[in-house]
Amino acid sequence: MNIICRNFFRLGVQAYVLKKSTGTDVAQAIRAAQKGKQYIDPALTNLVISSYVGRQPANQRPEDLTS
């Protein structure tokens, strides 16, 4: 997942939310994108950060995620 997400941002994607994201998360993503900022769903934070510190998050496996 983290590789896919990074590639999306490299291609110019401004925001990434999940199917199960709340309306508030979607609204925040839209506002961030309108301002030219990037937004990633809070549920993915641990997964993305773990790739930079070299650890697999304890409570989430990449195969559990869908696009």
Helices and strands as residue ranges (DSSP letters): H 2-10, E 15-16, H 23-34, E 39-40, G 42-44, H 45-53, G 62-64
